Amino acid sequence: MLRTLKCFRRLPILPNNRMHGSRRPGRFRMDGHHRRPSDAGRYVARNTMSSGTPDYTKTIRFQLGAGGKISAQMGAVIDIAERLHPHADWAKFRKIPYDRIAPIRNWLTHRFSVEPPQTPVAGLWFGLCHTKHGSKSADLYVSASTRFSADDPTFRWSRDPEYQPDYCFARSKVLWKIYQHAHRKPGGLKETAERPLCFAYAAFVIARLMSELDPRLFLNHHGSAGVAVGIEHGEAMLLGELNNDGFRLAEDNGRWQRPLQPVNEKLIDRDSFWTMISEAMAATHGNLDAFEKTLTRELIERTHKEIREFSRQFCELLEETCNWDVYGAATAIGCGSEDGFLDFRRWIVFQGRRQFVKILADPDYLGSYARNSDPIEHWYSEFHPGVVYEKVTGRNLRNWKVSPFPTGHNPYLTDKQIAKRFPKLWKRTRRAA
């Protein structure tokens, strides 16, 4: 099994240290006892799996070289594991969102920016272990050494690292889900799934991020650094070399392959925007407050570019709602002010693609829409994804401002004009009043 680790750092033992909320835990629990991390058994030969475990490293190496989405790479590993160990639970592992690597990217960027290494970095070690962030789970931590040797099959250079940041754990939701699917019920796959999938995911995501992030963030004026990933007291793999020109994958013999090129993932388009809206609404059963919280959590896990692209799609749809018919409907329900009209238009977008099209085609359709919902009380939203972008990045979204009102002549200046154009909606709002 992976060892249960509260922190790998060799620090003075502090009273009441706990991983959750503690910056410098100095002890870890294993089998109910407190003890210091042991060097014994931690480092094994490169590209070997522990006794009784099939060797997945050739598949991982091949997928690293082939590139592509992490979900496809993980699917290839799961295919082999399922052939070796048939089980119904493998389907659950295929549904995990492996491509959402923004949280780990943000963790690495933040940690190395806030707490940069004070010594030259020659080797980066990404370790897999068990943690107790409230409940037992698998997680990933990072450390760095001034020593590195590509010819060392035991990875001794990663012992006693000179650098390991506070909050050294990624708190990866993907690794948490792998652990839960593997262990949470009797008869599950347990280590048969946990070990190879955690190991493969760590290798894929770290290799991807090393190719995307600025090498200067990690090297601290050193010319190059070896990058390795491994399981505490288990298998390990040399991923490659990071230098000022980028990241190069390693071969089985320790030589460097061609540089690994960043993968240009498809950003959020109109279809994926609507998919995110419908999934969040379905998960919250139409409760707008819960929907906004769910959508916020989803966006926080995305990259900065994806949040920005989501905001762009959102603002373009808001512009489509800026016409006099929609404004007349907003006036009928009491949302005729600038803020009220914008809040009403946001609400229209959050109803999903199908309802969005129907409402824009004929806003009087709202007269029979969601009969159990009070238009005056519920048909508005103050949520904007730009707020999430500002929360994540600390910067404002200055582009994609939306028009406050339509241009031209307003044909709905009187109650009579509004009632004639929107008879069903007018009747509904007057009855509610």
Order of alpha helices (4+ residues) and beta strands (2+ residues): beta-beta-alpha-alpha-alpha-alpha-beta-beta-alpha-alpha-alpha-beta-beta-beta-beta-alpha-alpha-alpha-alpha-alpha-alpha-alpha-alpha-alpha-alpha
